[in-house]
Amino acid sequence: MDEVARAVSTAFTLSNDLRRDTEVTILFVANPPPRARRVDLVGARLRYLNPDERSTAALLKNALVRSVDFPRPFESSPGLTVAPSDPAADLRAFLSRPNPVWLREDGEPLALWASPGGEVAAVVSDPYDPTAEESDLLTEAGVARVSVGPRILRTSQVIDVLHRELDLREAAGRGPATAPP
Ligand SMILES: C[S@@+](CC[C@H](N)C(=O)[O-])C[C@H]1O[C@@H](n2cnc3c(N)ncnc32)[C@H](O)[C@@H]1O
């Protein structure tokens, strides 16, 4: 949970602001269905996300606890929805979003990755590598594999590096210039 909270915090927080054009989907798959859970965070609506990761972890834990045995998606706090998950189906759905990319230590260097502009749907794993089933899904979907550097980084660090690159490309007018309204 520490790593997940740090990744969520890094994905959304700026200095005294939030990235309102960012969304994060987390698959909690330690328990198989029907107890597996998906948490969706939508930057445009998010509230109560503070810079300290302890409170982010509490926000996520609260959502997970409240959703135990609850069979339908619900908004646990503004911009944070928790739902039962079929992890493979949810990963497939995520990969059907525009411009999916799989962040991997052994991928194509980020500088060489020709981001198509607009939305990017990036997949990162937690401290454990994707399962064989998840890797197969990603491979079959033909998702671009991109590396942000030669070192194995923490998930949150990878998110930081990718955000920076996309920020630079946006600023230079050749990347995701179309933030949702
Ligand atoms: C802590 S790493 C996973 C564990 C790692 N395989 C190990 O041997 O310790 C978490 C995730 O961040 C991403 N990642 C780590 N380093 C990366 C890099 N240099 N480029 C792209 N993604 C990276 C991958 O998605 C990876 O699965």
The ligand as an SDF file (V2000), in Angstrom:
LIG
                    3D

 27 29  0  0  0  0  0  0  0  0999 V2000
    9.9280   -1.8450   -8.8950 C   0  0  0  0  0  0  0  0  0  0  0  0
    9.6510   -2.1860  -10.5870 S   0  0  0  0  0  0  0  0  0  0  0  0
    9.2810   -3.9530  -10.6250 C   0  0  0  0  0  0  0  0  0  0  0  0
   10.2730   -4.8850  -10.0350 C   0  0  0  0  0  0  0  0  0  0  0  0
   11.4760   -5.1740  -10.8760 C   0  0  0  0  0  0  0  0  0  0  0  0
   11.1480   -6.0440  -12.0160 N   0  0  0  0  0  0  0  0  0  0  0  0
   12.5580   -5.7630  -10.0440 C   0  0  0  0  0  0  0  0  0  0  0  0
   13.2890   -6.6300  -10.5530 O   0  0  0  0  0  0  0  0  0  0  0  0
   12.7540   -5.3490   -8.8840 O   0  0  0  0  0  0  0  0  0  0  0  0
    8.0180   -1.5800  -10.8320 C   0  0  0  0  0  0  0  0  0  0  0  0
    7.6050   -1.3290  -12.2380 C   0  0  0  0  0  0  0  0  0  0  0  0
    8.0810   -0.0780  -12.6690 O   0  0  0  0  0  0  0  0  0  0  0  0
    8.3200   -0.1210  -14.0770 C   0  0  0  0  0  0  0  0  0  0  0  0
    9.7300    0.1860  -14.2930 N   0  0  0  0  0  0  0  0  0  0  0  0
   10.7610    0.0940  -13.4220 C   0  0  0  0  0  0  0  0  0  0  0  0
   11.8990    0.5650  -13.9710 N   0  0  0  0  0  0  0  0  0  0  0  0
   11.5680    0.9740  -15.2240 C   0  0  0  0  0  0  0  0  0  0  0  0
   12.2950    1.5710  -16.2950 C   0  0  0  0  0  0  0  0  0  0  0  0
   13.5950    1.8170  -16.2210 N   0  0  0  0  0  0  0  0  0  0  0  0
   11.6160    1.8870  -17.4260 N   0  0  0  0  0  0  0  0  0  0  0  0
   10.2890    1.6380  -17.5380 C   0  0  0  0  0  0  0  0  0  0  0  0
    9.5530    1.0770  -16.5560 N   0  0  0  0  0  0  0  0  0  0  0  0
   10.1760    0.7500  -15.4150 C   0  0  0  0  0  0  0  0  0  0  0  0
    7.8990   -1.4820  -14.5680 C   0  0  0  0  0  0  0  0  0  0  0  0
    6.5370   -1.4360  -14.9490 O   0  0  0  0  0  0  0  0  0  0  0  0
    8.0870   -2.2980  -13.3130 C   0  0  0  0  0  0  0  0  0  0  0  0
    7.3590   -3.4580  -13.3610 O   0  0  0  0  0  0  0  0  0  0  0  0
  1  2  1  0
  2  3  1  0
  2 10  1  0
  3  4  1  0
  4  5  1  0
  5  6  1  0
  5  7  1  0
  7  8  2  0
  7  9  1  0
 10 11  1  0
 11 12  1  0
 11 26  1  0
 12 13  1  0
 13 14  1  0
 13 24  1  0
 14 15  1  0
 14 23  1  0
 15 16  2  0
 16 17  1  0
 17 18  1  0
 17 23  2  0
 18 19  1  0
 18 20  2  0
 20 21  1  0
 21 22  2  0
 22 23  1  0
 24 25  1  0
 24 26  1  0
 26 27  1  0
M  CHG  2   2   1   9  -1
M  END
$$$$
